[in-house]
Amino acid sequence: MSDLAKMRELSNSVCIVGVDESDEIGTLPGKSQLSLHVEAITNAVRDAGLKVSDVDGIFTASIRRRRSARRSA
């Protein structure tokens, strides 16, 4: 099966139906990155009018910033 045929087969079988973010934004020392992702996912599912049990899969991403190794004297 060609790539084009595979894409046609998947056409209209996947869609994004909700989007949101975590309840709080910024530096949150009391919350892990994972808990922020879970909040965002829960909010996106609610935005879509669905239940978490309706969802087959998710995608989430983040940017991890490195702290500078240099210290000021």
C-alpha positions as a LaTeX table, in Angstrom:
\begin{tabular}{lrrr}
\hline
Residue & $x$ (\AA) & $y$ (\AA) & $z$ (\AA) \\
\hline
Met1 & 0.00 & 0.00 & 0.00 \\
Ser2 & 1.42 & 3.39 & $-0.96$ \\
Asp3 & 1.89 & 6.21 & 1.55 \\
Leu4 & $-0.86$ & 8.20 & $-0.16$ \\
Ala5 & $-3.26$ & 5.26 & 0.15 \\
Lys6 & $-2.38$ & 4.92 & 3.85 \\
Met7 & $-3.08$ & 8.64 & 4.41 \\
Arg8 & $-6.42$ & 8.36 & 2.61 \\
Glu9 & $-7.32$ & 5.38 & 4.79 \\
Leu10 & $-6.70$ & 7.49 & 7.93 \\
Ser11 & $-8.53$ & 10.51 & 6.55 \\
Asn12 & $-11.27$ & 11.68 & 8.93 \\
Ser13 & $-10.47$ & 9.00 & 11.49 \\
Val14 & $-8.55$ & 11.25 & 13.88 \\
Cys15 & $-9.35$ & 14.73 & 15.16 \\
Ile16 & $-8.45$ & 17.16 & 17.91 \\
Val17 & $-11.61$ & 18.10 & 19.77 \\
Gly18 & $-10.39$ & 19.97 & 22.83 \\
Val19 & $-7.55$ & 22.15 & 23.97 \\
Asp20 & $-6.73$ & 23.83 & 27.26 \\
Glu21 & $-3.94$ & 24.46 & 29.71 \\
Ser22 & $-3.27$ & 23.77 & 33.38 \\
Asp23 & $-5.16$ & 25.67 & 36.06 \\
Glu24 & $-2.11$ & 27.78 & 36.88 \\
Ile25 & 0.77 & 29.02 & 34.74 \\
Gly26 & 4.26 & 30.05 & 35.74 \\
Thr27 & 6.77 & 28.72 & 38.24 \\
Leu28 & 4.82 & 26.46 & 40.58 \\
Pro29 & 7.16 & 24.78 & 43.05 \\
Gly30 & 4.31 & 22.77 & 44.61 \\
Lys31 & 3.27 & 21.10 & 41.34 \\
Ser32 & 5.15 & 18.63 & 39.20 \\
Gln33 & 5.30 & 18.87 & 35.44 \\
Leu34 & 3.22 & 15.70 & 35.27 \\
Ser35 & 0.45 & 17.13 & 37.47 \\
Leu36 & 0.30 & 20.24 & 35.26 \\
His37 & $-0.06$ & 18.03 & 32.18 \\
Val38 & $-2.85$ & 16.03 & 33.85 \\
Glu39 & $-4.70$ & 19.28 & 34.66 \\
Ala40 & $-4.35$ & 20.44 & 31.05 \\
Ile41 & $-5.59$ & 17.11 & 29.71 \\
Thr42 & $-8.55$ & 17.06 & 32.08 \\
Asn43 & $-9.45$ & 20.62 & 31.10 \\
Ala44 & $-9.15$ & 19.84 & 27.37 \\
Val45 & $-11.39$ & 16.79 & 27.69 \\
Arg46 & $-13.96$ & 18.89 & 29.54 \\
Asp47 & $-13.66$ & 21.59 & 26.84 \\
Ala48 & $-14.48$ & 18.94 & 24.24 \\
Gly49 & $-17.57$ & 17.87 & 26.14 \\
Leu50 & $-16.14$ & 14.39 & 26.76 \\
Lys51 & $-15.21$ & 12.17 & 29.69 \\
Val52 & $-11.64$ & 10.94 & 30.20 \\
Ser53 & $-12.93$ & 7.41 & 29.51 \\
Asp54 & $-13.90$ & 8.59 & 25.98 \\
Val55 & $-10.28$ & 9.33 & 25.10 \\
Asp56 & $-8.13$ & 6.70 & 23.36 \\
Gly57 & $-4.86$ & 8.63 & 23.52 \\
Ile58 & $-3.26$ & 11.98 & 24.25 \\
Phe59 & $-0.29$ & 14.06 & 23.19 \\
Thr60 & 1.39 & 16.56 & 25.45 \\
Ala61 & 4.67 & 18.43 & 25.25 \\
Ser62 & 6.72 & 20.82 & 27.29 \\
Ile63 & 9.91 & 22.79 & 27.24 \\
Arg64 & 12.43 & 22.07 & 29.93 \\
Arg65 & 14.73 & 24.95 & 30.69 \\
Arg66 & 18.19 & 24.34 & 32.04 \\
Arg67 & 19.38 & 26.29 & 35.00 \\
Ser68 & 22.62 & 28.12 & 34.49 \\
Ala69 & 25.65 & 26.31 & 35.92 \\
Arg70 & 27.33 & 29.63 & 36.63 \\
Arg71 & 26.84 & 31.27 & 39.98 \\
Ser72 & 27.29 & 34.94 & 40.59 \\
Ala73 & 30.02 & 35.82 & 43.05 \\
\hline
\end{tabular}
